[in-house]
Amino acid sequence: MRDYYTLGSAPCDEPCACVGEEHYRERALEECERFIEFLRATFGPEPYGARLTTRWFEHDFGCYVEVICAFDTTIPESVAYAFRCEDEIPATWEG
């Protein structure tokens, strides 16, 4: 079975693109791609069954994008990776 955790679009103590700002879509996608690379550098590449990617969500103020860690609940390594990403997510770009 597939599940996912939302991880944000950038480390939580860092500024990020906001819905409604000029060029939000482009800026947010670039930010998310940078965050994915940062997470891979921090936690290593995703094991089989896990994947760092982006997902769009609906909101009253418009759609927004976040990085998610999708994982297969039947593969222990993918579950462990997702838990680690969520539990140990860095608060700043410095880690």
N, C-alpha and C positions, 0 to 999 in steps of 0.2 A: 504494500500500500504506500502511496506517495503522501508526503506531508511537507510543510515548509515553515521556516521561521523568517520573520521580517527583521532585517538588520539595520535599516535606515539608509540614507543616501550618502552619509559621511559619518565620521566619528562624532559622537553626540556632543562633545564640547567644542566643536568646530563650526564656523558659519557654513551655511549651505544655501543652495538656490531655493527660492520659495515660490509656491504656486502663485500665479498672477504677476510675477516679475517679468520684465521684458526678456525674451529669449529663454524662458524657463525650460522648455522642453530640451533644447540643445545643451544648455548649461547643466541641467540635472542629469542627463544621460552621460555627459562627459564626467561629471562628478561620480556617478555610480560606477562607471568603468574604472576610474582611478581607485575607488574604494574596493572594488573586487580585486584588483591587482594588489592592493595593500593587504587585504585579508589573506590572499594566497601567500604573500611574502611572510606574513605573520604566522599563519597556521599550516602552511604547506598546501600542496595541490589537493583538490578534492579526491577522496577515495571513490572507488566504484560505488555507484548508487547515490552519490551526493553531487550537487552542482550549485555553484554560485552564479546567479543570473539576476536580471531585473524583472520587475513586475509592476504594472500600472494598476492603481486603485482609484476608485471613485470617491469624491469628497464633495461636500456642499459648495466649495469654492472652485471646483474643477478637478481634473485628474492629476495625480501625482505619482512619481515613480520611486521605488525603493529597491535596494538590493535584498534578495532573499537567498536563503540556503535551502534548496529543495533536497529532500532525502527520501530514501526508501526505508520504511519502518521495519522491513524484514531483514535488513542488512546491518548488523551491529556496528560496523566501521562507519557507515554513512550516518547512522544515528549519533554516534560518538562525535563525529566531526561537526555535525549541526549543533549539538549541545555545546561543544567547545566554542564555536563561533558565537553563539548567543551568550554564553556565560562569561567569556573572556574577551569580549569585543573591546578593542582599544577606544579610549575616550578622546584621544588626539591623534593627529597624523604622526606624531613622534612615537606613539605606542604607549 
